[in-house]
Amino acid sequence: MAKQGQHVVRSPSGGWAVKKAGSSRASSVHETQADAIKAGTKIAQNQKTELYIHGRDGRIRERNSYGNDPHPPKG
C-alpha cells in the first residue's frame, strides 16, 4: 500500500478492516464493508487524509479526499 491515508481492505478473518497506509495492523475490523467505510471516513476526516476503498479483489475501487486536495474542483 504505497498510497498514504486510510485503506478499507478485506480482513483475513473474513470481515473488513481499516488500515493506515504502511501499517501491518488494522485500526479496526468490521463485519461489513459499509461499517468499515464509516469508521475509515471518520479517521480520514480527523487526520485530513485520503480514504481508499478496496473491492473484494483488493484493487482500489473508490477514493475520497478529506485533506488538502492537490486538485480541487473548479467553480
CHARMM internal coordinates of N, CA and C (Angstrom, degrees):
IC EDIT
DIST 1 N 1 CA 1.4651
DIST 1 CA 1 C 1.5293
ANGL 1 N 1 CA 1 C 108.99
DIST 1 C 2 N 1.2677
ANGL 1 CA 1 C 2 N 116.30
DIHE 1 N 1 CA 1 C 2 N 94.32
DIST 2 N 2 CA 1.4557
ANGL 1 C 2 N 2 CA 120.50
DIHE 1 CA 1 C 2 N 2 CA -177.41
DIST 2 CA 2 C 1.5270
ANGL 2 N 2 CA 2 C 111.72
DIHE 1 C 2 N 2 CA 2 C -83.55
DIST 2 C 3 N 1.3158
ANGL 2 CA 2 C 3 N 116.86
DIHE 2 N 2 CA 2 C 3 N -23.68
DIST 3 N 3 CA 1.4619
ANGL 2 C 3 N 3 CA 119.84
DIHE 2 CA 2 C 3 N 3 CA -175.30
DIST 3 CA 3 C 1.5263
ANGL 3 N 3 CA 3 C 110.36
DIHE 2 C 3 N 3 CA 3 C -78.32
DIST 3 C 4 N 1.3360
ANGL 3 CA 3 C 4 N 115.91
DIHE 3 N 3 CA 3 C 4 N 130.33
DIST 4 N 4 CA 1.4629
ANGL 3 C 4 N 4 CA 121.35
DIHE 3 CA 3 C 4 N 4 CA -179.49
DIST 4 CA 4 C 1.5191
ANGL 4 N 4 CA 4 C 110.37
DIHE 3 C 4 N 4 CA 4 C -72.04
DIST 4 C 5 N 1.3245
ANGL 4 CA 4 C 5 N 115.99
DIHE 4 N 4 CA 4 C 5 N 152.40
DIST 5 N 5 CA 1.4539
ANGL 4 C 5 N 5 CA 120.90
DIHE 4 CA 4 C 5 N 5 CA 178.45
DIST 5 CA 5 C 1.5117
ANGL 5 N 5 CA 5 C 110.98
DIHE 4 C 5 N 5 CA 5 C 120.92
DIST 5 C 6 N 1.3261
ANGL 5 CA 5 C 6 N 116.00
DIHE 5 N 5 CA 5 C 6 N -157.99
DIST 6 N 6 CA 1.4570
ANGL 5 C 6 N 6 CA 123.03
DIHE 5 CA 5 C 6 N 6 CA 179.96
DIST 6 CA 6 C 1.5220
ANGL 6 N 6 CA 6 C 108.97
DIHE 5 C 6 N 6 CA 6 C -105.24
DIST 6 C 7 N 1.3204
ANGL 6 CA 6 C 7 N 115.65
DIHE 6 N 6 CA 6 C 7 N 141.79
DIST 7 N 7 CA 1.4613
ANGL 6 C 7 N 7 CA 121.05
DIHE 6 CA 6 C 7 N 7 CA -179.86
DIST 7 CA 7 C 1.5181
ANGL 7 N 7 CA 7 C 109.85
DIHE 6 C 7 N 7 CA 7 C -122.75
DIST 7 C 8 N 1.3404
ANGL 7 CA 7 C 8 N 116.99
DIHE 7 N 7 CA 7 C 8 N 132.19
DIST 8 N 8 CA 1.4594
ANGL 7 C 8 N 8 CA 122.39
DIHE 7 CA 7 C 8 N 8 CA 172.66
DIST 8 CA 8 C 1.5259
ANGL 8 N 8 CA 8 C 105.76
DIHE 7 C 8 N 8 CA 8 C -97.62
DIST 8 C 9 N 1.3379
ANGL 8 CA 8 C 9 N 115.91
DIHE 8 N 8 CA 8 C 9 N 114.19
DIST 9 N 9 CA 1.4668
ANGL 8 C 9 N 9 CA 121.57
DIHE 8 CA 8 C 9 N 9 CA -175.23
DIST 9 CA 9 C 1.5284
ANGL 9 N 9 CA 9 C 110.92
DIHE 8 C 9 N 9 CA 9 C -133.33
DIST 9 C 10 N 1.3363
ANGL 9 CA 9 C 10 N 116.18
DIHE 9 N 9 CA 9 C 10 N 163.28
DIST 10 N 10 CA 1.4581
ANGL 9 C 10 N 10 CA 120.72
DIHE 9 CA 9 C 10 N 10 CA 175.30
DIST 10 CA 10 C 1.5193
ANGL 10 N 10 CA 10 C 109.00
DIHE 9 C 10 N 10 CA 10 C -63.73
DIST 10 C 11 N 1.3053
ANGL 10 CA 10 C 11 N 115.87
DIHE 10 N 10 CA 10 C 11 N 139.91
DIST 11 N 11 CA 1.4595
ANGL 10 C 11 N 11 CA 121.71
DIHE 10 CA 10 C 11 N 11 CA 177.75
DIST 11 CA 11 C 1.5265
ANGL 11 N 11 CA 11 C 108.51
DIHE 10 C 11 N 11 CA 11 C -94.62
DIST 11 C 12 N 1.3378
ANGL 11 CA 11 C 12 N 117.78
DIHE 11 N 11 CA 11 C 12 N 145.81
DIST 12 N 12 CA 1.4657
ANGL 11 C 12 N 12 CA 119.36
DIHE 11 CA 11 C 12 N 12 CA 176.74
DIST 12 CA 12 C 1.5285
ANGL 12 N 12 CA 12 C 112.75
DIHE 11 C 12 N 12 CA 12 C -57.05
DIST 12 C 13 N 1.3309
ANGL 12 CA 12 C 13 N 116.95
DIHE 12 N 12 CA 12 C 13 N -25.37
DIST 13 N 13 CA 1.4654
ANGL 12 C 13 N 13 CA 120.93
DIHE 12 CA 12 C 13 N 13 CA -179.87
DIST 13 CA 13 C 1.5258
ANGL 13 N 13 CA 13 C 112.31
DIHE 12 C 13 N 13 CA 13 C -78.54
DIST 13 C 14 N 1.3274
ANGL 13 CA 13 C 14 N 117.21
DIHE 13 N 13 CA 13 C 14 N -5.11
DIST 14 N 14 CA 1.4571
ANGL 13 C 14 N 14 CA 120.45
DIHE 13 CA 13 C 14 N 14 CA 178.21
DIST 14 CA 14 C 1.5139
ANGL 14 N 14 CA 14 C 114.11
DIHE 13 C 14 N 14 CA 14 C 104.72
DIST 14 C 15 N 1.3217
ANGL 14 CA 14 C 15 N 117.59
DIHE 14 N 14 CA 14 C 15 N -12.40
DIST 15 N 15 CA 1.4562
ANGL 14 C 15 N 15 CA 120.17
DIHE 14 CA 14 C 15 N 15 CA 177.71
DIST 15 CA 15 C 1.5199
ANGL 15 N 15 CA 15 C 110.66
DIHE 14 C 15 N 15 CA 15 C -92.03
DIST 15 C 16 N 1.3099
ANGL 15 CA 15 C 16 N 115.85
DIHE 15 N 15 CA 15 C 16 N -148.95
DIST 16 N 16 CA 1.4657
ANGL 15 C 16 N 16 CA 122.00
DIHE 15 CA 15 C 16 N 16 CA 179.59
DIST 16 CA 16 C 1.5203
ANGL 16 N 16 CA 16 C 108.93
DIHE 15 C 16 N 16 CA 16 C -126.80
DIST 16 C 17 N 1.3211
ANGL 16 CA 16 C 17 N 116.09
DIHE 16 N 16 CA 16 C 17 N 139.87
DIST 17 N 17 CA 1.4551
ANGL 16 C 17 N 17 CA 120.91
DIHE 16 CA 16 C 17 N 17 CA -176.92
DIST 17 CA 17 C 1.5251
ANGL 17 N 17 CA 17 C 110.83
DIHE 16 C 17 N 17 CA 17 C -120.39
DIST 17 C 18 N 1.3258
ANGL 17 CA 17 C 18 N 115.49
DIHE 17 N 17 CA 17 C 18 N 150.91
DIST 18 N 18 CA 1.4645
ANGL 17 C 18 N 18 CA 122.26
DIHE 17 CA 17 C 18 N 18 CA 171.76
DIST 18 CA 18 C 1.5255
ANGL 18 N 18 CA 18 C 105.66
DIHE 17 C 18 N 18 CA 18 C -105.73
DIST 18 C 19 N 1.3238
ANGL 18 CA 18 C 19 N 116.01
DIHE 18 N 18 CA 18 C 19 N 121.46
DIST 19 N 19 CA 1.4652
ANGL 18 C 19 N 19 CA 120.53
DIHE 18 CA 18 C 19 N 19 CA -178.71
DIST 19 CA 19 C 1.5134
ANGL 19 N 19 CA 19 C 110.32
DIHE 18 C 19 N 19 CA 19 C -127.04
DIST 19 C 20 N 1.3120
ANGL 19 CA 19 C 20 N 116.09
DIHE 19 N 19 CA 19 C 20 N 140.35
DIST 20 N 20 CA 1.4580
ANGL 19 C 20 N 20 CA 121.14
DIHE 19 CA 19 C 20 N 20 CA 172.25
DIST 20 CA 20 C 1.5224
ANGL 20 N 20 CA 20 C 107.04
DIHE 19 C 20 N 20 CA 20 C -76.80
DIST 20 C 21 N 1.3223
ANGL 20 CA 20 C 21 N 116.69
DIHE 20 N 20 CA 20 C 21 N 141.72
DIST 21 N 21 CA 1.4612
ANGL 20 C 21 N 21 CA 120.75
DIHE 20 CA 20 C 21 N 21 CA 179.61
DIST 21 CA 21 C 1.5184
ANGL 21 N 21 CA 21 C 110.55
DIHE 20 C 21 N 21 CA 21 C -54.56
DIST 21 C 22 N 1.3211
ANGL 21 CA 21 C 22 N 116.45
DIHE 21 N 21 CA 21 C 22 N 131.94
DIST 22 N 22 CA 1.4513
ANGL 21 C 22 N 22 CA 121.46
DIHE 21 CA 21 C 22 N 22 CA 178.19
DIST 22 CA 22 C 1.5139
ANGL 22 N 22 CA 22 C 114.62
DIHE 21 C 22 N 22 CA 22 C 85.74
DIST 22 C 23 N 1.3234
ANGL 22 CA 22 C 23 N 118.03
DIHE 22 N 22 CA 22 C 23 N -7.43
DIST 23 N 23 CA 1.4565
ANGL 22 C 23 N 23 CA 121.80
DIHE 22 CA 22 C 23 N 23 CA -178.54
DIST 23 CA 23 C 1.5302
ANGL 23 N 23 CA 23 C 109.76
DIHE 22 C 23 N 23 CA 23 C -93.25
DIST 23 C 24 N 1.3131
ANGL 23 CA 23 C 24 N 116.57
DIHE 23 N 23 CA 23 C 24 N 141.07
DIST 24 N 24 CA 1.4574
ANGL 23 C 24 N 24 CA 119.35
DIHE 23 CA 23 C 24 N 24 CA 177.76
DIST 24 CA 24 C 1.5243
ANGL 24 N 24 CA 24 C 110.78
DIHE 23 C 24 N 24 CA 24 C -87.42
DIST 24 C 25 N 1.3323
ANGL 24 CA 24 C 25 N 117.00
DIHE 24 N 24 CA 24 C 25 N -22.01
DIST 25 N 25 CA 1.4652
ANGL 24 C 25 N 25 CA 120.60
DIHE 24 CA 24 C 25 N 25 CA -179.58
DIST 25 CA 25 C 1.5232
ANGL 25 N 25 CA 25 C 111.02
DIHE 24 C 25 N 25 CA 25 C -98.25
DIST 25 C 26 N 1.3050
ANGL 25 CA 25 C 26 N 115.32
DIHE 25 N 25 CA 25 C 26 N 145.06
DIST 26 N 26 CA 1.4665
ANGL 25 C 26 N 26 CA 120.94
DIHE 25 CA 25 C 26 N 26 CA 178.53
DIST 26 CA 26 C 1.5270
ANGL 26 N 26 CA 26 C 110.01
DIHE 25 C 26 N 26 CA 26 C -78.78
DIST 26 C 27 N 1.3387
ANGL 26 CA 26 C 27 N 115.98
DIHE 26 N 26 CA 26 C 27 N 142.70
DIST 27 N 27 CA 1.4635
ANGL 26 C 27 N 27 CA 120.88
DIHE 26 CA 26 C 27 N 27 CA 173.50
DIST 27 CA 27 C 1.5222
ANGL 27 N 27 CA 27 C 109.11
DIHE 26 C 27 N 27 CA 27 C -69.33
DIST 27 C 28 N 1.3393
ANGL 27 CA 27 C 28 N 115.71
DIHE 27 N 27 CA 27 C 28 N -38.42
DIST 28 N 28 CA 1.4601
ANGL 27 C 28 N 28 CA 121.42
DIHE 27 CA 27 C 28 N 28 CA 178.20
DIST 28 CA 28 C 1.5230
ANGL 28 N 28 CA 28 C 108.92
DIHE 27 C 28 N 28 CA 28 C -159.21
DIST 28 C 29 N 1.3413
ANGL 28 CA 28 C 29 N 115.93
DIHE 28 N 28 CA 28 C 29 N 157.23
DIST 29 N 29 CA 1.4626
ANGL 28 C 29 N 29 CA 122.09
DIHE 28 CA 28 C 29 N 29 CA 178.91
DIST 29 CA 29 C 1.5237
ANGL 29 N 29 CA 29 C 107.95
DIHE 28 C 29 N 29 CA 29 C -126.50
DIST 29 C 30 N 1.3311
ANGL 29 CA 29 C 30 N 116.68
DIHE 29 N 29 CA 29 C 30 N 139.54
DIST 30 N 30 CA 1.4679
ANGL 29 C 30 N 30 CA 122.14
DIHE 29 CA 29 C 30 N 30 CA -174.19
DIST 30 CA 30 C 1.5216
ANGL 30 N 30 CA 30 C 110.06
DIHE 29 C 30 N 30 CA 30 C -134.52
DIST 30 C 31 N 1.3342
ANGL 30 CA 30 C 31 N 115.93
DIHE 30 N 30 CA 30 C 31 N 156.40
DIST 31 N 31 CA 1.4648
ANGL 30 C 31 N 31 CA 120.84
DIHE 30 CA 30 C 31 N 31 CA 179.00
DIST 31 CA 31 C 1.5139
ANGL 31 N 31 CA 31 C 111.59
DIHE 30 C 31 N 31 CA 31 C -70.18
DIST 31 C 32 N 1.3441
ANGL 31 CA 31 C 32 N 116.62
DIHE 31 N 31 CA 31 C 32 N -39.86
DIST 32 N 32 CA 1.4619
ANGL 31 C 32 N 32 CA 119.53
DIHE 31 CA 31 C 32 N 32 CA -176.77
DIST 32 CA 32 C 1.5261
ANGL 32 N 32 CA 32 C 111.13
DIHE 31 C 32 N 32 CA 32 C -116.74
DIST 32 C 33 N 1.3225
ANGL 32 CA 32 C 33 N 114.52
DIHE 32 N 32 CA 32 C 33 N 156.72
DIST 33 N 33 CA 1.4614
ANGL 32 C 33 N 33 CA 119.44
DIHE 32 CA 32 C 33 N 33 CA 177.77
DIST 33 CA 33 C 1.5306
ANGL 33 N 33 CA 33 C 109.57
DIHE 32 C 33 N 33 CA 33 C -64.97
DIST 33 C 34 N 1.3221
ANGL 33 CA 33 C 34 N 117.39
DIHE 33 N 33 CA 33 C 34 N -36.95
DIST 34 N 34 CA 1.4649
ANGL 33 C 34 N 34 CA 120.93
DIHE 33 CA 33 C 34 N 34 CA -179.61
DIST 34 CA 34 C 1.5330
ANGL 34 N 34 CA 34 C 111.29
DIHE 33 C 34 N 34 CA 34 C -59.57
DIST 34 C 35 N 1.3305
ANGL 34 CA 34 C 35 N 116.74
DIHE 34 N 34 CA 34 C 35 N -42.29
DIST 35 N 35 CA 1.4667
ANGL 34 C 35 N 35 CA 120.52
DIHE 34 CA 34 C 35 N 35 CA 178.47
DIST 35 CA 35 C 1.5254
ANGL 35 N 35 CA 35 C 110.62
DIHE 34 C 35 N 35 CA 35 C -65.63
DIST 35 C 36 N 1.3309
ANGL 35 CA 35 C 36 N 116.20
DIHE 35 N 35 CA 35 C 36 N -40.04
DIST 36 N 36 CA 1.4604
ANGL 35 C 36 N 36 CA 120.31
DIHE 35 CA 35 C 36 N 36 CA 179.33
DIST 36 CA 36 C 1.5271
ANGL 36 N 36 CA 36 C 110.65
DIHE 35 C 36 N 36 CA 36 C -66.00
DIST 36 C 37 N 1.3308
ANGL 36 CA 36 C 37 N 117.27
DIHE 36 N 36 CA 36 C 37 N -37.70
DIST 37 N 37 CA 1.4716
ANGL 36 C 37 N 37 CA 121.31
DIHE 36 CA 36 C 37 N 37 CA 178.45
DIST 37 CA 37 C 1.5238
ANGL 37 N 37 CA 37 C 110.23
DIHE 36 C 37 N 37 CA 37 C -64.20
DIST 37 C 38 N 1.3409
ANGL 37 CA 37 C 38 N 116.91
DIHE 37 N 37 CA 37 C 38 N -42.05
DIST 38 N 38 CA 1.4741
ANGL 37 C 38 N 38 CA 120.53
DIHE 37 CA 37 C 38 N 38 CA 178.16
DIST 38 CA 38 C 1.5236
ANGL 38 N 38 CA 38 C 110.77
DIHE 37 C 38 N 38 CA 38 C -59.39
DIST 38 C 39 N 1.3415
ANGL 38 CA 38 C 39 N 115.63
DIHE 38 N 38 CA 38 C 39 N -47.65
DIST 39 N 39 CA 1.4665
ANGL 38 C 39 N 39 CA 120.29
DIHE 38 CA 38 C 39 N 39 CA -178.96
DIST 39 CA 39 C 1.5244
ANGL 39 N 39 CA 39 C 110.59
DIHE 38 C 39 N 39 CA 39 C -65.77
DIST 39 C 40 N 1.3282
ANGL 39 CA 39 C 40 N 116.93
DIHE 39 N 39 CA 39 C 40 N -43.13
DIST 40 N 40 CA 1.4590
ANGL 39 C 40 N 40 CA 121.01
DIHE 39 CA 39 C 40 N 40 CA 179.89
DIST 40 CA 40 C 1.5103
ANGL 40 N 40 CA 40 C 112.28
DIHE 39 C 40 N 40 CA 40 C -64.40
DIST 40 C 41 N 1.3300
ANGL 40 CA 40 C 41 N 116.52
DIHE 40 N 40 CA 40 C 41 N -36.21
DIST 41 N 41 CA 1.4638
ANGL 40 C 41 N 41 CA 121.22
DIHE 40 CA 40 C 41 N 41 CA 178.53
DIST 41 CA 41 C 1.5224
ANGL 41 N 41 CA 41 C 110.49
DIHE 40 C 41 N 41 CA 41 C -62.89
DIST 41 C 42 N 1.3297
ANGL 41 CA 41 C 42 N 116.94
DIHE 41 N 41 CA 41 C 42 N -44.06
DIST 42 N 42 CA 1.4716
ANGL 41 C 42 N 42 CA 120.56
DIHE 41 CA 41 C 42 N 42 CA 179.25
DIST 42 CA 42 C 1.5284
ANGL 42 N 42 CA 42 C 111.01
DIHE 41 C 42 N 42 CA 42 C -60.61
DIST 42 C 43 N 1.3385
ANGL 42 CA 42 C 43 N 115.98
DIHE 42 N 42 CA 42 C 43 N -45.29
DIST 43 N 43 CA 1.4666
ANGL 42 C 43 N 43 CA 120.06
DIHE 42 CA 42 C 43 N 43 CA 179.98
DIST 43 CA 43 C 1.5251
ANGL 43 N 43 CA 43 C 110.31
DIHE 42 C 43 N 43 CA 43 C -63.57
DIST 43 C 44 N 1.3322
ANGL 43 CA 43 C 44 N 116.86
DIHE 43 N 43 CA 43 C 44 N -45.77
DIST 44 N 44 CA 1.4626
ANGL 43 C 44 N 44 CA 120.97
DIHE 43 CA 43 C 44 N 44 CA -178.71
DIST 44 CA 44 C 1.5361
ANGL 44 N 44 CA 44 C 111.12
DIHE 43 C 44 N 44 CA 44 C -63.06
DIST 44 C 45 N 1.3230
ANGL 44 CA 44 C 45 N 117.08
DIHE 44 N 44 CA 44 C 45 N -38.64
DIST 45 N 45 CA 1.4644
ANGL 44 C 45 N 45 CA 120.20
DIHE 44 CA 44 C 45 N 45 CA 178.18
DIST 45 CA 45 C 1.5204
ANGL 45 N 45 CA 45 C 110.57
DIHE 44 C 45 N 45 CA 45 C -66.27
DIST 45 C 46 N 1.3249
ANGL 45 CA 45 C 46 N 117.21
DIHE 45 N 45 CA 45 C 46 N -43.55
DIST 46 N 46 CA 1.4696
ANGL 45 C 46 N 46 CA 121.17
DIHE 45 CA 45 C 46 N 46 CA 179.55
DIST 46 CA 46 C 1.5231
ANGL 46 N 46 CA 46 C 111.62
DIHE 45 C 46 N 46 CA 46 C -63.36
DIST 46 C 47 N 1.3333
ANGL 46 CA 46 C 47 N 116.41
DIHE 46 N 46 CA 46 C 47 N -38.10
DIST 47 N 47 CA 1.4591
ANGL 46 C 47 N 47 CA 120.84
DIHE 46 CA 46 C 47 N 47 CA -177.55
DIST 47 CA 47 C 1.5272
ANGL 47 N 47 CA 47 C 113.13
DIHE 46 C 47 N 47 CA 47 C -91.36
DIST 47 C 48 N 1.3489
ANGL 47 CA 47 C 48 N 116.02
DIHE 47 N 47 CA 47 C 48 N -2.25
DIST 48 N 48 CA 1.4614
ANGL 47 C 48 N 48 CA 121.81
DIHE 47 CA 47 C 48 N 48 CA -177.93
DIST 48 CA 48 C 1.5355
ANGL 48 N 48 CA 48 C 110.75
DIHE 47 C 48 N 48 CA 48 C 51.38
DIST 48 C 49 N 1.3314
ANGL 48 CA 48 C 49 N 114.07
DIHE 48 N 48 CA 48 C 49 N 56.93
DIST 49 N 49 CA 1.4597
ANGL 48 C 49 N 49 CA 120.57
DIHE 48 CA 48 C 49 N 49 CA -177.52
DIST 49 CA 49 C 1.5220
ANGL 49 N 49 CA 49 C 109.96
DIHE 48 C 49 N 49 CA 49 C -134.31
DIST 49 C 50 N 1.3187
ANGL 49 CA 49 C 50 N 117.36
DIHE 49 N 49 CA 49 C 50 N -167.87
DIST 50 N 50 CA 1.4580
ANGL 49 C 50 N 50 CA 122.77
DIHE 49 CA 49 C 50 N 50 CA -177.96
DIST 50 CA 50 C 1.5286
ANGL 50 N 50 CA 50 C 110.57
DIHE 49 C 50 N 50 CA 50 C -95.62
DIST 50 C 51 N 1.3346
ANGL 50 CA 50 C 51 N 115.52
DIHE 50 N 50 CA 50 C 51 N 153.00
DIST 51 N 51 CA 1.4550
ANGL 50 C 51 N 51 CA 121.80
DIHE 50 CA 50 C 51 N 51 CA 172.17
DIST 51 CA 51 C 1.5169
ANGL 51 N 51 CA 51 C 106.95
DIHE 50 C 51 N 51 CA 51 C -118.87
DIST 51 C 52 N 1.3253
ANGL 51 CA 51 C 52 N 116.30
DIHE 51 N 51 CA 51 C 52 N 122.10
DIST 52 N 52 CA 1.4652
ANGL 51 C 52 N 52 CA 122.26
DIHE 51 CA 51 C 52 N 52 CA 178.96
DIST 52 CA 52 C 1.5139
ANGL 52 N 52 CA 52 C 108.12
DIHE 51 C 52 N 52 CA 52 C -108.89
DIST 52 C 53 N 1.3346
ANGL 52 CA 52 C 53 N 116.64
DIHE 52 N 52 CA 52 C 53 N 124.30
DIST 53 N 53 CA 1.4564
ANGL 52 C 53 N 53 CA 121.65
DIHE 52 CA 52 C 53 N 53 CA -178.94
DIST 53 CA 53 C 1.5254
ANGL 53 N 53 CA 53 C 107.66
DIHE 52 C 53 N 53 CA 53 C -106.64
DIST 53 C 54 N 1.3332
ANGL 53 CA 53 C 54 N 115.51
DIHE 53 N 53 CA 53 C 54 N 118.11
DIST 54 N 54 CA 1.4548
ANGL 53 C 54 N 54 CA 121.12
DIHE 53 CA 53 C 54 N 54 CA -178.77
DIST 54 CA 54 C 1.5261
ANGL 54 N 54 CA 54 C 109.59
DIHE 53 C 54 N 54 CA 54 C -96.59
DIST 54 C 55 N 1.3158
ANGL 54 CA 54 C 55 N 116.31
DIHE 54 N 54 CA 54 C 55 N 145.03
DIST 55 N 55 CA 1.4592
ANGL 54 C 55 N 55 CA 121.08
DIHE 54 CA 54 C 55 N 55 CA 176.02
DIST 55 CA 55 C 1.5202
ANGL 55 N 55 CA 55 C 110.41
DIHE 54 C 55 N 55 CA 55 C -82.60
DIST 55 C 56 N 1.3337
ANGL 55 CA 55 C 56 N 116.55
DIHE 55 N 55 CA 55 C 56 N -178.25
DIST 56 N 56 CA 1.4646
ANGL 55 C 56 N 56 CA 121.24
DIHE 55 CA 55 C 56 N 56 CA 179.59
DIST 56 CA 56 C 1.5296
ANGL 56 N 56 CA 56 C 111.58
DIHE 55 C 56 N 56 CA 56 C -60.09
DIST 56 C 57 N 1.3294
ANGL 56 CA 56 C 57 N 116.37
DIHE 56 N 56 CA 56 C 57 N -27.77
DIST 57 N 57 CA 1.4678
ANGL 56 C 57 N 57 CA 120.28
DIHE 56 CA 56 C 57 N 57 CA -178.77
DIST 57 CA 57 C 1.5291
ANGL 57 N 57 CA 57 C 112.46
DIHE 56 C 57 N 57 CA 57 C -81.96
DIST 57 C 58 N 1.3474
ANGL 57 CA 57 C 58 N 116.69
DIHE 57 N 57 CA 57 C 58 N -2.38
DIST 58 N 58 CA 1.4608
ANGL 57 C 58 N 58 CA 120.65
DIHE 57 CA 57 C 58 N 58 CA 177.99
DIST 58 CA 58 C 1.5147
ANGL 58 N 58 CA 58 C 114.60
DIHE 57 C 58 N 58 CA 58 C 90.55
DIST 58 C 59 N 1.3330
ANGL 58 CA 58 C 59 N 116.99
DIHE 58 N 58 CA 58 C 59 N -10.04
DIST 59 N 59 CA 1.4610
ANGL 58 C 59 N 59 CA 119.84
DIHE 58 CA 58 C 59 N 59 CA -179.97
DIST 59 CA 59 C 1.5277
ANGL 59 N 59 CA 59 C 110.68
DIHE 58 C 59 N 59 CA 59 C -84.29
DIST 59 C 60 N 1.3249
ANGL 59 CA 59 C 60 N 115.80
DIHE 59 N 59 CA 59 C 60 N 147.87
DIST 60 N 60 CA 1.4670
ANGL 59 C 60 N 60 CA 120.26
DIHE 59 CA 59 C 60 N 60 CA 179.32
DIST 60 CA 60 C 1.5236
ANGL 60 N 60 CA 60 C 108.30
DIHE 59 C 60 N 60 CA 60 C -68.06
DIST 60 C 61 N 1.3313
ANGL 60 CA 60 C 61 N 116.40
DIHE 60 N 60 CA 60 C 61 N 125.01
DIST 61 N 61 CA 1.4567
ANGL 60 C 61 N 61 CA 120.40
DIHE 60 CA 60 C 61 N 61 CA 179.68
DIST 61 CA 61 C 1.5215
ANGL 61 N 61 CA 61 C 111.95
DIHE 60 C 61 N 61 CA 61 C -108.71
DIST 61 C 62 N 1.3244
ANGL 61 CA 61 C 62 N 115.87
DIHE 61 N 61 CA 61 C 62 N -15.81
DIST 62 N 62 CA 1.4656
ANGL 61 C 62 N 62 CA 119.63
DIHE 61 CA 61 C 62 N 62 CA -178.31
DIST 62 CA 62 C 1.5159
ANGL 62 N 62 CA 62 C 108.89
DIHE 61 C 62 N 62 CA 62 C -159.61
DIST 62 C 63 N 1.3378
ANGL 62 CA 62 C 63 N 116.26
DIHE 62 N 62 CA 62 C 63 N 149.57
DIST 63 N 63 CA 1.4617
ANGL 62 C 63 N 63 CA 118.71
DIHE 62 CA 62 C 63 N 63 CA 173.38
DIST 63 CA 63 C 1.5174
ANGL 63 N 63 CA 63 C 108.94
DIHE 62 C 63 N 63 CA 63 C -144.09
DIST 63 C 64 N 1.3100
ANGL 63 CA 63 C 64 N 114.20
DIHE 63 N 63 CA 63 C 64 N 146.15
DIST 64 N 64 CA 1.4563
ANGL 63 C 64 N 64 CA 120.73
DIHE 63 CA 63 C 64 N 64 CA 179.63
DIST 64 CA 64 C 1.5116
ANGL 64 N 64 CA 64 C 108.63
DIHE 63 C 64 N 64 CA 64 C -131.36
DIST 64 C 65 N 1.3315
ANGL 64 CA 64 C 65 N 115.94
DIHE 64 N 64 CA 64 C 65 N 136.90
DIST 65 N 65 CA 1.4478
ANGL 64 C 65 N 65 CA 120.47
DIHE 64 CA 64 C 65 N 65 CA -178.77
DIST 65 CA 65 C 1.5233
ANGL 65 N 65 CA 65 C 109.62
DIHE 64 C 65 N 65 CA 65 C -104.54
DIST 65 C 66 N 1.3322
ANGL 65 CA 65 C 66 N 115.82
DIHE 65 N 65 CA 65 C 66 N 130.09
DIST 66 N 66 CA 1.4571
ANGL 65 C 66 N 66 CA 121.16
DIHE 65 CA 65 C 66 N 66 CA 177.48
DIST 66 CA 66 C 1.5147
ANGL 66 N 66 CA 66 C 111.33
DIHE 65 C 66 N 66 CA 66 C -120.44
DIST 66 C 67 N 1.3280
ANGL 66 CA 66 C 67 N 115.92
DIHE 66 N 66 CA 66 C 67 N 13.37
DIST 67 N 67 CA 1.4582
ANGL 66 C 67 N 67 CA 119.27
DIHE 66 CA 66 C 67 N 67 CA -176.89
DIST 67 CA 67 C 1.5093
ANGL 67 N 67 CA 67 C 111.57
DIHE 66 C 67 N 67 CA 67 C -122.68
DIST 67 C 68 N 1.3098
ANGL 67 CA 67 C 68 N 114.53
DIHE 67 N 67 CA 67 C 68 N -143.36
DIST 68 N 68 CA 1.4482
ANGL 67 C 68 N 68 CA 121.28
DIHE 67 CA 67 C 68 N 68 CA 179.01
DIST 68 CA 68 C 1.5135
ANGL 68 N 68 CA 68 C 109.15
DIHE 67 C 68 N 68 CA 68 C -81.51
DIST 68 C 69 N 1.3131
ANGL 68 CA 68 C 69 N 116.42
DIHE 68 N 68 CA 68 C 69 N 93.34
DIST 69 N 69 CA 1.4525
ANGL 68 C 69 N 69 CA 121.16
DIHE 68 CA 68 C 69 N 69 CA -178.04
DIST 69 CA 69 C 1.5144
ANGL 69 N 69 CA 69 C 110.02
DIHE 68 C 69 N 69 CA 69 C -71.65
DIST 69 C 70 N 1.3398
ANGL 69 CA 69 C 70 N 117.34
DIHE 69 N 69 CA 69 C 70 N 122.52
DIST 70 N 70 CA 1.4790
ANGL 69 C 70 N 70 CA 119.07
DIHE 69 CA 69 C 70 N 70 CA -178.40
DIST 70 CA 70 C 1.5192
ANGL 70 N 70 CA 70 C 112.28
DIHE 69 C 70 N 70 CA 70 C -70.30
DIST 70 C 71 N 1.3389
ANGL 70 CA 70 C 71 N 117.86
DIHE 70 N 70 CA 70 C 71 N -16.66
DIST 71 N 71 CA 1.4584
ANGL 70 C 71 N 71 CA 121.24
DIHE 70 CA 70 C 71 N 71 CA -179.74
DIST 71 CA 71 C 1.5194
ANGL 71 N 71 CA 71 C 110.62
DIHE 70 C 71 N 71 CA 71 C -129.02
DIST 71 C 72 N 1.3401
ANGL 71 CA 71 C 72 N 117.86
DIHE 71 N 71 CA 71 C 72 N 70.78
DIST 72 N 72 CA 1.4725
ANGL 71 C 72 N 72 CA 117.79
DIHE 71 CA 71 C 72 N 72 CA -178.95
DIST 72 CA 72 C 1.5276
ANGL 72 N 72 CA 72 C 110.63
DIHE 71 C 72 N 72 CA 72 C -66.47
DIST 72 C 73 N 1.3298
ANGL 72 CA 72 C 73 N 116.82
DIHE 72 N 72 CA 72 C 73 N 147.92
DIST 73 N 73 CA 1.4721
ANGL 72 C 73 N 73 CA 119.75
DIHE 72 CA 72 C 73 N 73 CA 179.11
DIST 73 CA 73 C 1.5204
ANGL 73 N 73 CA 73 C 110.51
DIHE 72 C 73 N 73 CA 73 C -65.70
DIST 73 C 74 N 1.3244
ANGL 73 CA 73 C 74 N 115.08
DIHE 73 N 73 CA 73 C 74 N 146.57
DIST 74 N 74 CA 1.4626
ANGL 73 C 74 N 74 CA 119.75
DIHE 73 CA 73 C 74 N 74 CA -179.91
DIST 74 CA 74 C 1.5245
ANGL 74 N 74 CA 74 C 110.43
DIHE 73 C 74 N 74 CA 74 C -87.44
DIST 74 C 75 N 1.3520
ANGL 74 CA 74 C 75 N 115.21
DIHE 74 N 74 CA 74 C 75 N 134.64
DIST 75 N 75 CA 1.4448
ANGL 74 C 75 N 75 CA 125.73
DIHE 74 CA 74 C 75 N 75 CA 173.17
DIST 75 CA 75 C 1.4495
ANGL 75 N 75 CA 75 C 116.04
DIHE 74 C 75 N 75 CA 75 C 34.53
END
COOR INIT
IC SEED 1 N 1 CA 1 C
IC BUILD
